[in-house]
Amino acid sequence: MDDHSNIAELEMLRRQLQQLHESFSAVIDETRPTPDNPVLISWPDLLSKFNVLAAKYAVLNQAVNKKHAGLLREMAVAPKTRPSGIHEQNILSVLLRTKLAPEIEQEEELIWADIEAEMQHDKKLDWSARADMHESLAITAMNSFLYLQKKHAETVDSLLQGMLDAESHHQRSAALEAERDGEAELRTAAEKPVALEDVLAFMSTGARP
């Protein structure tokens, strides 16, 4: 690939990056009220513009990491002339920097520390909520078990009482039946004529005829 093609690719990337930067600046300006425009942008409009910015960033990121990755790994871009002013030199140093500025690094560390602390807090709340839920489930299960145990004991007591009542009724019925049989036997014996020799035998031996 010749230099003209490489320059054309780099110029296209530069235009995409410049357009993305201008889009970000425009959206940021719209979120800051001014005397001429004191009304802030509405949330639906802000969300729509954010989606556009995300799409543009994704396209540029795809171009840098895949489409033009080989070119960017093989080439080093440097200005043709040395920047004359302090402002231009500062811009160049920022563009060539491989690490974030110290104050930005500190802010990033604070952000990550806040995120970690919030995650730990949420985790504690989550475990506390889980413990409360498990305790509630255990209490519910224990109450259900005690209720079922009570119902089972009542059922067993009712069955035992029924069996006792049936046995008592059976015993009373058997006693009444035996009493009626004895009375019938006595009536039958009383009504039956007894011979004189049987009476004498009973009186002497005690044996019935």
C-alpha positions in Angstrom: 0.0 0.0 0.0 1.5 3.4 -1.0 1.8 6.5 1.1 -1.1 8.3 -0.6 -3.5 5.4 0.4 -2.2 5.5 4.0 -2.6 9.2 4.2 -6.2 8.9 2.8 -7.0 6.3 5.5 -5.5 8.4 8.2 -7.4 11.5 7.0 -10.7 9.6 7.0 -10.0 8.4 10.6 -9.1 12.0 11.6 -12.4 13.3 10.1 -14.4 10.6 11.9 -12.7 11.5 15.2 -13.2 15.2 14.7 -16.9 14.6 13.9 -17.3 12.5 17.1 -15.5 15.2 19.1 -17.8 17.9 17.7 -20.9 15.7 18.5 -19.7 15.2 22.1 -19.1 18.9 22.5 -22.5 19.8 21.1 -24.3 17.4 23.4 -22.3 18.6 26.4 -23.2 22.2 25.6 -26.9 21.3 25.4 -26.8 19.9 28.9 -25.5 23.2 30.3 -28.1 26.0 30.7 -27.1 29.4 29.5 -28.8 32.9 29.7 -29.8 32.5 26.1 -31.1 28.9 26.5 -31.9 28.3 30.2 -34.0 25.2 29.5 -32.2 21.9 29.8 -32.5 19.2 27.1 -35.3 16.7 27.9 -34.4 13.2 28.9 -35.8 11.5 25.7 -33.8 13.9 23.5 -30.7 13.3 25.6 -31.1 9.6 25.4 -31.5 9.8 21.7 -28.4 11.9 21.2 -26.5 9.5 23.5 -27.5 6.6 21.3 -26.2 8.5 18.2 -22.9 9.2 20.0 -22.6 5.5 21.0 -23.2 4.4 17.5 -20.6 6.8 16.1 -18.1 5.7 18.7 -18.7 2.1 17.9 -18.1 2.7 14.2 -14.8 4.6 15.0 -13.7 1.9 17.5 -14.3 -0.8 14.9 -12.3 1.1 12.3 -9.4 1.7 14.6 -9.2 -1.8 16.1 -10.0 -3.9 13.0 -10.2 -2.2 9.7 -7.2 0.1 10.1 -5.4 -1.8 12.9 -2.6 -3.0 10.7 -1.9 0.5 9.4 -1.9 2.1 12.8 0.5 -0.6 14.2 3.0 -0.1 11.4 3.0 3.7 11.2 3.9 6.5 13.6 2.3 9.9 13.0 4.3 13.0 13.9 3.8 16.7 12.9 5.9 18.0 10.1 6.9 21.2 12.0 7.6 21.7 15.7 4.7 23.4 17.5 5.6 27.0 18.0 3.4 27.9 20.9 3.1 26.6 24.5 -0.6 25.7 23.8 0.3 23.6 20.8 3.1 21.9 22.6 0.7 21.0 25.4 -1.8 19.6 23.0 0.9 17.5 21.3 2.1 16.1 24.7 -1.5 15.2 25.6 -2.0 13.5 22.2 1.3 11.5 22.6 0.7 10.6 26.2 0.4 6.8 26.9 -1.0 7.3 30.5 -3.7 9.4 31.9 -2.9 12.7 33.7 -2.2 12.2 37.4 -5.4 14.1 38.5 -7.5 12.0 36.1 -5.8 8.8 37.4 -6.7 9.9 41.0 -10.3 10.6 40.0 -10.5 7.2 38.3 -9.1 5.5 41.4 -11.7 7.3 43.6 -14.5 6.3 41.2 -13.4 2.7 41.3 -13.1 2.8 45.1 -16.7 4.2 45.3 -17.9 1.5 42.9 -16.2 -1.2 45.0 -17.6 0.2 48.2 -21.1 0.4 46.7 -20.8 -3.2 45.5 -19.7 -4.4 48.9 -22.6 -2.5 50.5 -25.0 -4.0 48.0 -23.6 -7.4 48.7 -24.1 -7.0 52.5 -27.6 -5.8 51.9 -28.2 -8.8 49.6 -26.9 -11.3 52.2 -28.9 -9.6 54.9 -32.0 -9.8 52.7 -31.3 -13.4 52.0 -30.8 -14.2 55.7 -34.1 -12.5 56.5 -35.9 -14.4 53.8 -34.4 -17.7 54.9 -35.4 -17.0 58.5 -38.9 -16.1 57.4 -39.1 -19.4 55.4 -37.8 -21.4 58.4 -40.4 -19.8 60.7 -43.2 -20.5 58.2 -42.0 -24.1 57.8 -41.8 -24.6 61.6 -45.3 -23.2 62.0 -46.6 -25.5 59.3 -44.9 -28.5 60.9 -46.4 -27.7 64.3 -49.8 -27.2 62.8 -49.6 -30.6 60.9 -48.2 -32.2 64.1 -51.2 -30.9 66.1 -53.7 -32.1 63.5 -52.0 -35.5 63.4 -52.2 -35.8 67.2 -55.8 -34.8 67.2 -56.6 -37.4 64.5 -54.8 -40.1 66.4 -56.6 -39.1 69.6 -59.9 -39.2 67.8 -59.2 -42.6 66.3 -58.1 -44.0 69.7 -61.2 -42.6 71.4 -63.4 -44.1 68.7 -61.7 -47.5 69.2 -62.2 -47.2 73.0 -65.8 -46.3 72.5 -66.4 -49.2 70.1 -64.7 -51.6 72.5 -66.7 -50.3 75.4 -69.9 -50.6 73.4 -69.0 -54.1 72.3 -68.4 -55.1 75.9 -71.7 -53.6 77.1 -73.5 -55.4 74.2 -71.8 -58.7 75.1 -72.7 -58.3 78.8 -76.3 -57.5 77.9 -76.5 -60.4 75.5 -75.0 -62.7 78.2 -77.5 -61.4 80.7 -80.4 -61.9 78.4 -79.2 -65.4 77.6 -78.9 -66.2 81.3 -82.4 -64.8 82.0 -83.8 -66.8 79.1 -82.1 -69.9 80.3 -83.6 -69.4 83.8 -87.0 -68.8 82.4 -86.7 -71.9 80.3 -85.5 -73.9 83.3 -88.3 -72.5 85.5 -91.0 -73.3 82.9 -89.7 -76.9 82.3 -91.3 -79.5 84.6 -88.7 -81.2 86.9 -89.1 -84.8 87.9 -89.0 -85.8 91.5 -85.9 -87.9 91.1 -84.0 -85.0 89.5 -84.9 -82.8 92.4 -83.6 -85.4 94.9 -80.4 -85.9 92.8 -79.8 -82.1 92.7 -80.3 -81.8 96.4 -77.9 -84.7 97.1 -75.2 -84.0 94.5 -75.8 -80.4 93.3 -75.8 -81.5 89.7 -78.5 -80.3 87.4 -80.4 -82.8 85.3 
